[in-house]
C-alpha cells in the first residue's frame, strides 16, 4: 500500500514585535507645556475652580452628558468625587490648568493601562466651555501622547466615546486618531445603552501626527486646519 503525505501550508502570522524590558505605566506627575499644565488631582485645591468651570448654567452642565459622573449637587459633592479620582491609579487623573487664564479648566486621564501590551486609552476628558476650541485640548492630548509613545514606547493609544457624542468623535479625528468602528451595545451608562466609537493612533502613525500637532501648536500653524493636516 502507498501512503500519501499531505502538504502542510503555513498559516499567516503577525509580524514579530520587539520586546520591551519592564514596560511601565504613565507617571502621576506634572506635565508642562506652553499653554497648559497637567497635574495630579488635588481634590481640596482643585474643587472650587473645577466646580465653577463645570456648573452654574445649562451649557456648563451639559459637558457631563456623556460622562459616567456629574453634574454634582454642590461643590462638596464634587470634591468627594475628586477625592476618589485623586487616589485612583487606573484611571490616572489629572487637572488641566490653562496657563494663559491661570485657572483650572478641566480633567483628563490615562485609563485601560496595559503596560505589558504597551497600550493605553485617553479618556474622562472634559473642559470648561471657554477652554474648548482653544489650544488647551490640543496640547493636553499632545503631552499625553508624548508620554505614551516617546517615553513609554507604547504601540497603541486609544480614544473611545459614546457613538452619539459628535463633538468627541470630531475631536479624535482632528487630533490624528483613526476611526476603527462601533462596538454595539458596549455599555450601559446612566441606565441607557451606549454604542462605543473606537479610535486609535499606533506608534507607526505617531511621527506624522506628532509633526502635525507641533506645527499647529508651536510653529505658526494657527491658520491651518489640524483636522485637514491629519486627514492628509
N, CA, C and O of each residue as an XYZ file, in Angstrom:
928
protein
N       0.844     -1.206      0.000
C       0.000      0.000      0.000
C       0.878      1.254      0.000
O       1.946      1.277      0.611
N       0.426      2.264     -0.673
C       1.187      3.523     -0.694
C       0.499      4.534      0.212
O      -0.729      4.569      0.291
N       1.271      5.336      0.879
C       0.713      6.371      1.755
C       0.916      7.734      1.118
O       1.909      7.972      0.431
N      -0.035      8.625      1.355
C       0.035      9.976      0.802
C       0.302     10.961      1.928
O      -0.436     10.987      2.913
N       1.328     11.755      1.800
C       1.651     12.770      2.797
C       1.070     14.100      2.340
O       1.444     14.618      1.288
N       0.156     14.651      3.129
C      -0.455     15.933      2.767
C       0.560     17.049      2.945
O       1.351     17.046      3.888
N       0.525     17.990      2.036
C       1.414     19.148      2.150
C       0.864     20.112      3.184
O      -0.314     20.468      3.146
N       1.710     20.531      4.100
C       1.316     21.483      5.133
C       1.542     22.893      4.611
O       2.665     23.270      4.276
N       0.489     23.652      4.546
C       0.568     25.034      4.073
C       0.715     25.949      5.283
O      -0.157     25.943      6.152
N       1.785     26.731      5.370
C       1.972     27.624      6.521
C       0.806     28.607      6.647
O       0.308     29.132      5.651
N       0.385     28.842      7.881
C      -0.675     29.805      8.142
C      -0.072     31.183      8.394
O       1.038     31.284      8.919
N      -0.786     32.242      8.028
C      -0.245     33.592      8.243
C      -0.178     33.931      9.729
O      -1.056     33.553     10.504
N       0.855     34.634     10.106
C       1.026     35.089     11.489
C       1.439     36.553     11.473
O       1.908     37.060     10.454
N       1.266     37.220     12.587
C       1.608     38.631     12.683
C       3.111     38.855     12.701
O       3.896     37.933     12.922
N       3.492     40.113     12.461
C       4.903     40.477     12.481
C       5.470     40.340     13.887
O       4.757     40.533     14.872
N       6.735     40.010     13.977
C       7.403     39.977     15.266
C       7.469     41.387     15.840
O       7.667     42.358     15.110
N       7.300     41.485     17.151
C       7.331     42.772     17.843
C       8.541     42.788     18.769
O       8.758     41.856     19.543
N       9.320     43.851     18.679
C      10.479     43.986     19.562
C      10.022     44.065     21.005
O       9.168     44.882     21.349
N      10.587     43.219     21.844
C      10.174     43.204     23.247
C      10.720     44.431     23.970
O      11.699     45.041     23.539
N      10.072     44.776     25.069
C      10.470     45.925     25.879
C      10.635     45.447     27.308
O       9.706     44.891     27.894
N      11.817     45.662     27.871
C      12.064     45.237     29.248
C      11.303     46.130     30.217
O      11.349     47.357     30.121
N      10.606     45.497     31.146
C       9.927     46.206     32.233
C       9.064     47.365     31.745
O       9.280     48.499     32.171
N       8.096     47.119     30.868
C       7.201     48.216     30.453
C       6.475     48.794     31.652
O       6.064     48.056     32.548
N       6.316     50.098     31.675
C       5.771     50.775     32.848
C       4.543     51.592     32.488
O       4.321     51.897     31.317
N       3.741     51.950     33.489
C       2.552     52.773     33.242
C       2.912     54.252     33.188
O       4.030     54.627     33.543
N       1.980     55.098     32.747
C       2.214     56.549     32.780
C       2.484     57.022     34.197
O       2.058     56.406     35.174
N       3.200     58.124     34.281
C       3.606     58.659     35.585
C       2.565     59.627     36.136
O       1.971     60.407     35.391
N       2.353     59.570     37.434
C       1.492     60.532     38.112
C       2.298     61.744     38.526
O       2.592     61.931     39.706
N       2.652     62.564     37.558
C       3.497     63.726     37.801
C       2.923     64.915     37.039
O       1.905     64.792     36.357
N       3.578     66.059     37.157
C       3.164     67.238     36.396
C       3.744     67.179     34.993
O       4.932     66.912     34.814
N       2.896     67.429     33.996
C       3.312     67.534     32.599
C       3.126     68.997     32.193
O       2.027     69.541     32.300
N       4.191     69.621     31.734
C       4.159     71.055     31.460
C       4.302     71.337     29.973
O       5.170     70.781     29.301
N       3.434     72.212     29.471
C       3.510     72.678     28.101
C       3.593     74.188     28.070
O       3.811     74.829     29.098
N       3.417     74.761     26.879
C       3.410     76.219     26.746
C       2.061     76.823     27.115
O       1.982     77.985     27.514
N       1.004     76.032     26.982
C      -0.337     76.567     27.177
C      -1.065     75.935     28.362
O      -1.999     76.525     28.906
N      -0.640     74.739     28.760
C      -1.318     74.035     29.853
C      -0.302     73.335     30.743
O       0.837     73.091     30.344
N      -0.733     73.023     31.942
C      -0.068     72.030     32.778
C      -1.102     70.989     33.174
O      -2.269     71.301     33.413
N      -0.644     69.745     33.237
C      -1.446     68.643     33.745
C      -0.848     68.234     35.075
O       0.320     67.852     35.142
N      -1.633     68.311     36.125
C      -1.131     67.993     37.459
C      -2.011     66.928     38.099
O      -3.225     66.933     37.899
N      -1.413     66.006     38.876
C      -2.235     65.034     39.592
C      -3.300     65.748     40.420
O      -3.034     66.791     41.017
N      -4.475     65.196     40.452
C      -5.595     65.850     41.123
C      -5.313     66.058     42.609
O      -4.862     65.150     43.307
N      -5.586     67.266     43.071
C      -5.576     67.626     44.489
C      -6.997     68.072     44.802
O      -7.361     69.221     44.552
N      -7.793     67.168     45.347
C      -9.233     67.397     45.456
C      -9.572     68.694     46.179
O     -10.404     69.464     45.699
N      -8.945     68.949     47.324
C      -9.287     70.140     48.105
C      -8.925     71.412     47.364
O      -9.683     72.381     47.392
N      -7.773     71.424     46.699
C      -7.333     72.626     45.993
C      -8.074     72.822     44.677
O      -8.348     73.954     44.277
N      -8.398     71.720     44.005
C      -8.967     71.816     42.661
C     -10.479     72.014     42.652
O     -11.021     72.595     41.712
N     -11.162     71.536     43.686
C     -12.625     71.508     43.658
C     -13.272     72.863     43.371
O     -14.163     72.923     42.524
N     -12.868     73.963     44.037
C     -13.577     75.235     43.783
C     -13.562     75.653     42.318
O     -14.607     76.002     41.767
N     -12.395     75.624     41.678
C     -12.322     76.086     40.286
C     -12.944     75.080     39.327
O     -13.600     75.474     38.362
N     -12.748     73.781     39.576
C     -13.342     72.790     38.679
C     -14.857     72.781     38.790
O     -15.550     72.572     37.795
N     -15.368     73.003     39.971
C     -16.832     73.062     40.123
C     -17.379     74.287     39.384
O     -18.367     74.185     38.657
N     -16.746     75.423     39.568
C     -17.203     76.645     38.890
C     -17.089     76.503     37.377
O     -17.918     77.035     36.639
N     -16.065     75.786     36.911
C     -15.859     75.624     35.473
C     -16.911     74.746     34.832
O     -17.161     74.857     33.631
N     -17.541     73.861     35.622
C     -18.431     72.845     35.040
C     -19.857     72.880     35.582
O     -20.639     71.966     35.321
N     -20.202     73.921     36.331
C     -21.547     74.044     36.901
C     -21.999     75.502     36.871
O     -21.192     76.416     36.707
N     -23.292     75.694     37.030
C     -23.818     77.050     37.174
C     -24.730     77.495     36.060
O     -25.477     78.460     36.226
N     -24.690     76.804     34.901
C     -25.607     77.116     33.817
C     -25.733     75.883     32.936
O     -24.873     75.002     32.980
N     -26.795     75.807     32.134
C     -27.026     74.600     31.329
C     -25.885     74.239     30.398
O     -25.611     73.055     30.202
N     -25.204     75.234     29.813
C     -24.121     74.951     28.892
C     -22.972     74.243     29.607
O     -22.414     73.275     29.090
N     -22.626     74.729     30.788
C     -21.541     74.096     31.539
C     -21.939     72.683     31.970
O     -21.147     71.749     31.844
N     -23.139     72.529     32.466
C     -23.537     71.224     32.982
C     -23.791     70.215     31.869
O     -23.826     69.010     32.115
N     -23.967     70.707     30.647
C     -24.148     69.798     29.517
C     -22.896     68.971     29.239
O     -22.985     67.901     28.637
N     -21.734     69.451     29.668
C     -20.499     68.715     29.393
C     -20.462     67.366     30.104
O     -19.631     66.522     29.770
N     -21.351     67.144     31.085
C     -21.409     65.871     31.795
C     -22.294     64.850     31.081
O     -22.395     63.710     31.534
N     -22.930     65.230     29.984
C     -23.925     64.370     29.339
C     -23.400     62.965     29.057
O     -24.094     61.980     29.307
N     -22.201     62.874     28.548
C     -21.655     61.567     28.151
C     -20.649     61.019     29.160
O     -19.986     60.018     28.890
N     -20.531     61.662     30.316
C     -19.636     61.191     31.362
C     -20.384     60.204     32.268
O     -21.613     60.143     32.257
N     -19.627     59.445     33.041
C     -20.248     58.480     33.959
C     -20.566     59.102     35.312
O     -21.251     58.482     36.125
N     -20.083     60.315     35.569
C     -20.372     61.029     36.817
C     -20.827     62.441     36.490
O     -20.712     62.896     35.352
N     -21.365     63.153     37.541
C     -21.753     64.539     37.391
C     -23.019     64.723     36.551
O     -23.491     63.775     35.923
N     -23.571     65.944     36.537
C     -23.157     67.071     37.371
C     -23.458     66.808     38.846
O     -24.197     65.884     39.186
N     -22.875     67.633     39.711
C     -22.949     67.397     41.141
C     -23.856     68.418     41.818
O     -24.021     69.541     41.341
N     -24.437     68.004     42.934
C     -25.396     68.861     43.629
C     -24.742     70.134     44.147
O     -25.373     71.191     44.177
N     -23.487     70.037     44.552
C     -22.762     71.196     45.054
C     -21.265     70.904     45.004
O     -20.836     69.820     44.610
N     -20.491     71.895     45.412
C     -19.031     71.752     45.352
C     -18.534     70.624     46.254
O     -17.599     69.908     45.898
N     -19.155     70.469     47.409
C     -18.731     69.412     48.335
C     -18.911     68.035     47.721
O     -18.063     67.157     47.884
N     -20.019     67.850     47.013
C     -20.261     66.553     46.367
C     -19.223     66.298     45.279
O     -18.758     65.170     45.113
N     -18.861     67.338     44.543
C     -17.831     67.158     43.525
C     -16.485     66.863     44.159
O     -15.707     66.073     43.625
N     -16.203     67.491     45.295
C     -14.928     67.234     45.957
C     -14.822     65.783     46.407
O     -13.743     65.193     46.337
N     -15.928     65.201     46.868
C     -15.909     63.786     47.239
C     -15.522     62.930     46.042
O     -14.719     62.005     46.165
N     -16.097     63.245     44.881
C     -15.746     62.513     43.662
C     -14.285     62.737     43.295
O     -13.599     61.793     42.901
N     -13.801     63.961     43.417
C     -12.408     64.259     43.108
C     -11.463     63.531     44.053
O     -10.365     63.144     43.652
N     -11.871     63.342     45.290
C     -11.044     62.578     46.237
C     -10.876     61.137     45.760
O      -9.808     60.546     45.921
N     -11.926     60.579     45.177
C     -11.820     59.236     44.604
C     -10.876     59.243     43.407
O     -10.071     58.328     43.232
N     -10.982     60.285     42.586
C     -10.081     60.408     41.433
C      -8.635     60.567     41.891
O      -7.721     60.030     41.264
N      -8.427     61.295     42.969
C      -7.078     61.568     43.463
C      -6.350     60.294     43.872
O      -5.142     60.176     43.665
N      -7.070     59.347     44.445
C      -6.439     58.115     44.919
C      -6.399     57.022     43.859
O      -5.777     55.980     44.066
N      -7.052     57.248     42.739
C      -7.108     56.240     41.686
C      -5.806     56.223     40.878
O      -5.248     57.270     40.551
N      -5.344     55.032     40.570
C      -4.215     54.891     39.640
C      -4.655     54.321     38.294
O      -3.879     54.295     37.339
N      -5.909     53.862     38.225
C      -6.480     53.317     36.980
C      -7.987     53.526     37.025
O      -8.710     52.696     37.577
N      -8.471     54.634     36.446
C      -7.764     55.638     35.648
C      -6.802     56.500     36.488
O      -6.926     56.587     37.709
N      -5.861     57.117     35.810
C      -4.913     58.043     36.428
C      -5.310     59.443     35.973
O      -5.133     59.809     34.811
N      -5.858     60.227     36.924
C      -6.484     61.510     36.593
C      -5.511     62.684     36.762
O      -4.587     62.653     37.575
N      -5.768     63.731     35.944
C      -5.008     64.974     36.033
C      -5.963     66.164     35.890
O      -6.960     66.110     35.170
N      -5.621     67.228     36.599
C      -6.312     68.509     36.424
C      -5.585     69.317     35.363
O      -4.357     69.397     35.362
N      -6.358     69.918     34.457
C      -5.795     70.742     33.379
C      -5.883     72.208     33.783
O      -6.964     72.713     34.085
N      -4.743     72.885     33.785
C      -4.705     74.318     34.084
C      -4.340     75.091     32.823
O      -3.333     74.808     32.175
N      -5.164     76.060     32.489
C      -4.914     76.959     31.361
C      -3.913     78.012     31.832
O      -4.232     78.823     32.701
N      -2.719     78.005     31.272
C      -1.673     78.910     31.750
C      -1.966     80.369     31.409
O      -1.588     81.267     32.161
N      -2.638     80.614     30.281
C      -2.974     81.991     29.930
C      -4.020     82.555     30.881
O      -3.887     83.678     31.367
N      -5.061     81.767     31.145
C      -6.128     82.225     32.040
C      -5.769     82.044     33.514
O      -6.421     82.607     34.393
N      -4.737     81.264     33.773
C      -4.299     80.981     35.140
C      -5.429     80.412     35.990
O      -5.681     80.865     37.106
N      -6.108     79.398     35.427
C      -7.162     78.746     36.189
C      -7.330     77.308     35.714
O      -6.946     76.950     34.601
N      -7.907     76.503     36.581
C      -8.181     75.111     36.265
C      -9.411     75.043     35.378
O     -10.438     75.654     35.672
N      -9.294     74.286     34.278
C     -10.388     74.307     33.293
C     -10.903     72.927     32.914
O     -11.824     72.828     32.104
N     -10.337     71.851     33.477
C     -10.848     70.540     33.094
C     -10.059     69.391     33.671
O      -9.197     69.563     34.533
N     -10.381     68.205     33.168
C      -9.782     66.957     33.650
C      -9.487     66.058     32.454
O     -10.226     66.047     31.469
N      -8.387     65.301     32.557
C      -8.060     64.254     31.596
C      -7.571     63.045     32.386
O      -7.278     63.152     33.576
N      -7.486     61.904     31.723
C      -6.935     60.728     32.408
C      -6.348     59.737     31.418
O      -6.742     59.673     30.254
N      -5.385     58.961     31.926
C      -4.961     57.719     31.290
C      -5.810     56.605     31.885
O      -6.004     56.574     33.100
N      -6.321     55.693     31.069
C      -7.095     54.570     31.578
C      -6.900     53.355     30.679
O      -6.280     53.433     29.618
N      -7.447     52.234     31.131
C      -7.221     50.971     30.423
C      -5.733     50.818     30.111
O      -5.334     50.552     28.977
N      -4.936     50.994     31.151
C      -3.478     50.979     31.035
C      -2.998     49.527     31.042
O      -3.196     48.812     32.025
N      -2.373     49.094     29.955
C      -1.890     47.709     29.845
C      -0.422     47.749     29.430
O      -0.114     47.564     28.253
N       0.487     47.986     30.372
C       1.899     48.115     30.003
C       2.448     46.912     29.261
O       3.238     47.070     28.330
N       2.042     45.701     29.659
C       2.611     44.513     29.028
C       2.272     44.449     27.538
O       3.031     43.886     26.749
N       1.131     45.027     27.157
C       0.750     45.103     25.748
C       1.120     46.451     25.126
O       0.909     46.680     23.935
N       1.679     47.343     25.962
C       2.083     48.680     25.512
C       0.901     49.398     24.857
O       0.959     49.841     23.710
N      -0.171     49.487     25.643
C      -1.428     50.050     25.161
C      -2.068     50.867     26.277
O      -2.002     50.486     27.446
N      -2.691     51.994     25.918
C      -3.355     52.849     26.897
C      -4.462     53.624     26.194
O      -4.442     53.793     24.975
N      -5.415     54.084     26.972
C      -6.503     54.920     26.452
C      -6.437     56.292     27.107
O      -6.043     56.411     28.267
N      -6.820     57.326     26.369
C      -7.004     58.667     26.915
C      -8.500     58.910     27.029
O      -9.234     58.747     26.054
N      -8.960     59.301     28.219
C     -10.402     59.457     28.388
C     -10.766     60.237     29.629
O      -9.911     60.857     30.261
N     -12.068     60.203     29.981
C     -12.614     61.004     31.084
C     -12.245     62.477     30.886
O     -11.877     63.171     31.835
N     -12.347     62.938     29.645
C     -11.863     64.266     29.264
C     -13.022     65.255     29.231
O     -14.037     65.016     28.576
N     -12.864     66.350     29.933
C     -13.814     67.454     29.790
C     -13.107     68.780     30.070
O     -12.126     68.842     30.811
N     -13.642     69.849     29.446
C     -13.099     71.190     29.618
C     -14.248     72.182     29.786
O     -15.345     71.976     29.268
N     -13.978     73.243     30.509
C     -14.933     74.343     30.608
C     -15.216     74.902     29.223
O     -14.344     74.856     28.355
N     -16.419     75.432     28.994
C     -16.765     75.949     27.664
C     -15.754     76.951     27.116
O     -15.454     76.935     25.922
N     -15.220     77.828     27.982
C     -14.293     78.843     27.486
C     -12.948     78.256     27.057
O     -12.193     78.914     26.341
N     -12.639     77.033     27.483
C     -11.383     76.390     27.097
C     -11.539     75.527     25.849
O     -10.547     75.113     25.250
N     -12.767     75.259     25.463
C     -12.998     74.433     24.282
C     -12.644     75.217     23.021
O     -12.787     76.438     22.966
N     -12.175     74.481     22.006
C     -11.752     75.081     20.731
C     -10.585     76.058     20.919
O     -10.448     77.024     20.169
N      -9.748     75.795     21.927
C      -8.509     76.539     22.123
C      -7.354     75.539     22.068
O      -7.556     74.364     21.760
N      -6.156     76.007     22.364
C      -5.009     75.105     22.373
C      -4.960     74.218     23.614
O      -4.095     73.350     23.722
N      -5.882     74.431     24.546
C      -5.884     73.660     25.782
C      -6.014     72.167     25.501
O      -5.186     71.378     25.954
N      -7.045     71.776     24.760
C      -7.257     70.353     24.493
C      -6.118     69.790     23.646
O      -5.611     68.706     23.933
N      -5.717     70.513     22.614
C      -4.692     70.001     21.715
C      -3.388     69.739     22.454
O      -2.780     68.682     22.283
N      -2.951     70.697     23.279
C      -1.681     70.484     23.966
C      -1.810     69.456     25.084
O      -0.858     68.722     25.352
N      -2.960     69.389     25.739
C      -3.150     68.359     26.767
C      -2.964     66.974     26.164
O      -2.245     66.140     26.715
N      -3.613     66.731     25.033
C      -3.504     65.425     24.387
C      -2.101     65.216     23.842
O      -1.576     64.104     23.899
N      -1.485     66.268     23.315
C      -0.108     66.173     22.827
C       0.824     65.705     23.947
O       1.640     64.808     23.734
N       0.712     66.298     25.129
C       1.577     65.909     26.248
C       1.355     64.453     26.636
O       2.310     63.740     26.946
N       0.108     64.008     26.621
C      -0.200     62.624     26.982
C       0.301     61.647     25.916
O       0.773     60.557     26.240
N       0.197     62.038     24.655
C       0.699     61.187     23.581
C       2.226     61.094     23.630
O       2.790     60.029     23.381
N       2.894     62.200     23.951
C       4.352     62.163     24.074
C       4.769     61.222     25.187
O       5.720     60.457     25.023
N       4.081     61.263     26.312
C       4.370     60.333     27.408
C       4.174     58.898     26.940
O       4.997     58.029     27.229
N       3.097     58.650     26.225
C       2.747     57.288     25.822
C       3.712     56.728     24.791
O       4.195     55.605     24.933
N       3.992     57.505     23.757
C       4.801     56.987     22.658
C       6.303     57.230     22.845
O       7.110     56.328     22.623
N       6.675     58.446     23.254
C       8.091     58.805     23.275
C       8.819     58.268     24.500
O       9.963     57.828     24.390
N       8.181     58.298     25.658
C       8.863     57.812     26.861
C       8.561     56.350     27.138
O       9.472     55.565     27.402
N       7.262     55.973     27.078
C       6.883     54.604     27.427
C       7.049     53.629     26.268
O       7.086     52.416     26.475
N       7.149     54.156     25.047
C       7.290     53.329     23.846
C       6.091     52.377     23.680
O       6.240     51.211     23.314
N       4.904     52.921     23.964
C       3.698     52.136     23.737
C       3.444     52.013     22.241
O       3.916     52.821     21.441
N       2.689     50.984     21.889
C       2.407     50.695     20.480
C       1.073     51.276     20.024
O       0.830     51.422     18.826
N       0.208     51.607     20.983
C      -1.162     51.978     20.624
C      -1.750     52.867     21.718
O      -1.643     52.553     22.903
N      -2.370     53.975     21.315
C      -3.118     54.841     22.226
C      -4.545     54.938     21.699
O      -4.766     55.240     20.527
N      -5.504     54.680     22.574
C      -6.909     54.601     22.167
C      -7.707     55.811     22.641
O      -7.333     56.502     23.589
N      -8.815     56.039     21.948
C      -9.798     57.080     22.299
C     -11.153     56.428     22.067
O     -11.422     55.942     20.969
N     -12.004     56.410     23.078
C     -13.327     55.823     22.945
C     -14.362     56.812     23.445
O     -14.106     57.574     24.377
N     -15.530     56.797     22.822
C     -16.593     57.697     23.262
C     -17.947     57.127     22.837
O     -18.033     56.242     21.985
N     -18.986     57.655     23.450
C     -20.340     57.320     23.023
C     -20.462     57.645     21.531
O     -20.051     58.717     21.087
N     -21.023     56.725     20.774
C     -21.128     56.955     19.326
C     -22.001     58.162     19.000
O     -21.917     58.697     17.895
N     -22.841     58.603     19.944
C     -23.680     59.775     19.738
C     -22.961     61.082     20.066
O     -23.479     62.165     19.795
N     -21.777     60.980     20.643
C     -21.028     62.165     21.059
C     -20.260     62.727     19.863
O     -19.077     62.443     19.678
N     -20.947     63.516     19.070
C     -20.370     64.030     17.823
C     -19.136     64.891     18.080
O     -18.182     64.846     17.303
N     -19.142     65.669     19.152
C     -18.004     66.549     19.426
C     -16.749     65.743     19.753
O     -15.658     66.073     19.287
N     -16.900     64.691     20.549
C     -15.745     63.866     20.895
C     -15.216     63.118     19.678
O     -14.005     62.987     19.503
N     -16.117     62.632     18.843
C     -15.687     61.923     17.632
C     -14.924     62.859     16.703
O     -13.911     62.469     16.122
N     -15.405     64.091     16.562
C     -14.710     65.058     15.718
C     -13.349     65.419     16.299
O     -12.377     65.588     15.562
N     -13.281     65.538     17.641
C     -12.013     65.864     18.291
C     -10.988     64.768     18.060
O      -9.819     65.055     17.801
N     -11.417     63.512     18.151
C     -10.497     62.397     17.941
C      -9.879     62.453     16.543
O      -8.666     62.304     16.394
N     -10.700     62.665     15.534
C     -10.193     62.733     14.166
C      -9.286     63.937     13.977
O      -8.243     63.834     13.331
N      -9.671     65.071     14.532
C      -8.858     66.280     14.417
C      -7.473     66.065     15.022
O      -6.479     66.560     14.489
N      -7.404     65.329     16.131
C      -6.139     65.126     16.837
C      -5.280     64.032     16.217
O      -4.152     63.806     16.656
N      -5.800     63.355     15.207
C      -4.994     62.368     14.500
C      -5.331     60.922     14.780
O      -4.662     60.026     14.266
N      -6.357     60.667     15.586
C      -6.791     59.299     15.825
C      -7.547     58.775     14.600
O      -8.215     59.535     13.898
N      -7.433     57.490     14.361
C      -8.111     56.847     13.242
C      -9.346     56.095     13.748
O      -9.276     55.366     14.737
N     -10.468     56.281     13.063
C     -11.713     55.597     13.435
C     -11.589     54.117     13.118
O     -11.156     53.739     12.029
N     -11.977     53.271     14.087
C     -11.841     51.828     13.922
C     -13.169     51.082     13.935
O     -13.206     49.891     13.624
N     -14.262     51.760     14.289
C     -15.546     51.076     14.244
C     -16.389     51.337     15.485
O     -15.989     52.063     16.395
N     -17.572     50.720     15.492
C     -18.535     50.873     16.575
C     -18.697     49.539     17.303
O     -18.953     48.512     16.675
N     -18.548     49.559     18.614
C     -18.888     48.399     19.442
C     -20.342     48.582     19.871
O     -20.643     49.415     20.726
N     -21.232     47.807     19.280
C     -22.660     47.964     19.542
C     -23.004     47.402     20.924
O     -22.475     46.376     21.353
N     -23.913     48.115     21.604
C     -24.378     47.717     22.936
C     -23.193     47.369     23.843
O     -23.176     46.343     24.524
N     -22.218     48.257     23.821
C     -20.967     48.026     24.548
C     -21.116     48.228     26.041
O     -20.524     47.498     26.836
N     -21.919     49.234     26.430
C     -22.031     49.587     27.845
C     -23.446     50.063     28.147
O     -24.219     50.405     27.253
N     -23.756     50.073     29.452
C     -24.949     50.746     29.951
C     -24.455     51.881     30.838
O     -23.795     51.639     31.849
N     -24.771     53.118     30.466
C     -24.321     54.296     31.204
C     -25.537     55.113     31.596
O     -26.328     55.516     30.743
N     -25.682     55.354     32.887
C     -26.835     56.091     33.414
C     -28.148     55.421     33.001
O     -29.152     56.092     32.759
N     -28.122     54.107     32.926
C     -29.318     53.359     32.580
C     -29.655     53.347     31.101
O     -30.700     52.828     30.707
N     -28.783     53.914     30.275
C     -29.039     53.987     28.835
C     -27.991     53.188     28.059
O     -26.852     53.038     28.500
N     -28.398     52.682     26.902
C     -27.460     51.964     26.038
C     -26.382     52.912     25.531
O     -26.649     54.072     25.216
N     -25.155     52.392     25.460
C     -24.071     53.132     24.811
C     -23.411     52.236     23.779
O     -22.815     51.212     24.111
N     -23.529     52.643     22.508
C     -22.684     52.104     21.453
C     -21.405     52.936     21.475
O     -21.463     54.165     21.508
N     -20.261     52.277     21.457
C     -18.993     52.977     21.642
C     -18.216     53.067     20.338
O     -17.981     52.065     19.663
N     -17.820     54.299     19.996
C     -16.950     54.531     18.840
C     -15.497     54.401     19.287
O     -15.093     54.998     20.285
N     -14.714     53.619     18.547
C     -13.313     53.362     18.867
C     -12.408     54.084     17.877
O     -12.643     54.072     16.669
N     -11.363     54.714     18.420
C     -10.336     55.380     17.628
C      -8.980     55.001     18.215
O      -8.898     54.608     19.379
N      -7.917     55.116     17.419
C      -6.577     54.836     17.933
C      -5.520     55.501     17.074
O      -5.741     55.809     15.903
N      -4.356     55.717     17.692
C      -3.126     56.071     16.998
C      -2.121     54.974     17.318
O      -1.999     54.569     18.474
N      -1.407     54.492     16.321
C      -0.365     53.499     16.548
C       1.009     54.169     16.494
O       1.152     55.298     16.025
N       2.012     53.444     16.986
C       3.350     54.029     17.026
C       3.877     54.339     15.632
O       4.675     55.262     15.470
N       3.451     53.594     14.632
C       3.875     53.893     13.273
C       3.277     55.178     12.734
O       3.877     55.838     11.885
N       2.104     55.536     13.218
C       1.427     56.767     12.793
C       1.888     57.987     13.584
O       1.742     59.122     13.132
N       2.442     57.745     14.762
C       2.746     58.832     15.681
C       3.695     59.889     15.117
O       3.413     61.071     15.310
N       4.790     59.561     14.439
C       5.663     60.638     13.957
C       4.943     61.661     13.091
O       5.177     62.862     13.230
N       4.076     61.207     12.205
C       3.330     62.143     11.355
C       2.354     62.970     12.183
O       2.268     64.187     12.017
N       1.614     62.304     13.083
C       0.654     63.014     13.923
C       1.376     64.015     14.828
O       0.923     65.148     14.991
N       2.490     63.598     15.408
C       3.263     64.488     16.277
C       3.720     65.722     15.514
O       3.635     66.839     16.025
N       4.208     65.522     14.288
C       4.643     66.660     13.487
C       3.504     67.629     13.207
O       3.699     68.843     13.251
N       2.325     67.107     12.922
C       1.172     67.969     12.665
C       0.763     68.736     13.917
O       0.456     69.926     13.850
N       0.761     68.050     15.057
C       0.403     68.712     16.312
C       1.396     69.829     16.632
O       0.993     70.928     17.013
N       2.686     69.551     16.479
C       3.697     70.564     16.797
C       3.639     71.727     15.814
O       3.845     72.879     16.198
N       3.364     71.434     14.567
C       3.230     72.512     13.579
C       2.077     73.431     13.955
O       2.205     74.654     13.895
N       0.943     72.838     14.345
C      -0.234     73.636     14.672
C      -0.056     74.386     15.991
O      -0.478     75.535     16.121
N       0.570     73.728     16.968
C       0.707     74.324     18.294
C       1.811     75.375     18.366
O       1.630     76.436     18.964
N       2.963     75.073     17.751
C       4.169     75.830     18.069
C       4.842     76.498     16.876
O       5.719     77.341     17.067
N       4.462     76.150     15.667
C       5.208     76.643     14.502
C       4.373     77.558     13.618
O       4.513     77.555     12.395
N       3.515     78.332     14.241
C       2.740     79.300     13.478
C       1.673     78.700     12.610
O       1.328     79.258     11.568
N       1.137     77.558     13.027
C       0.124     76.899     12.218
C      -1.300     77.207     12.606
O      -2.215     76.472     12.235
N      -1.513     78.307     13.365
C      -2.852     78.614     13.849
C      -3.866     78.770     12.719
O      -5.041     78.448     12.895
N      -3.430     79.256     11.573
C      -4.353     79.447     10.463
C      -4.649     78.173      9.696
O      -5.512     78.155      8.819
N      -3.933     77.104     10.025
C      -4.151     75.829      9.367
C      -5.235     75.033     10.065
O      -5.545     75.281     11.230
N      -5.805     74.086      9.361
C      -6.764     73.155      9.952
C      -6.011     71.909     10.382
O      -5.463     71.190      9.546
N      -5.982     71.650     11.694
C      -5.314     70.446     12.182
C      -6.026     69.213     11.667
O      -5.382     68.213     11.351
N      -7.338     69.267     11.579
C      -8.095     68.132     11.043
C      -7.661     67.830      9.607
O      -7.487     66.669      9.237
N      -7.488     68.880      8.803
C      -7.069     68.683      7.425
C      -5.651     68.130      7.347
O      -5.363     67.274      6.511
N      -4.769     68.611      8.210
C      -3.401     68.104      8.232
C      -3.403     66.602      8.530
O      -2.702     65.828      7.877
N      -4.190     66.208      9.512
C      -4.193     64.788      9.894
C      -4.952     63.929      8.912
O      -4.657     62.740      8.793
N      -5.924     64.485      8.199
C      -6.575     63.724      7.130
C      -5.595     63.405      6.014
O      -5.622     62.323      5.428
N      -4.723     64.379      5.732
C      -3.750     64.196      4.660
C      -2.737     63.129      5.008
O      -1.841     62.846      4.213
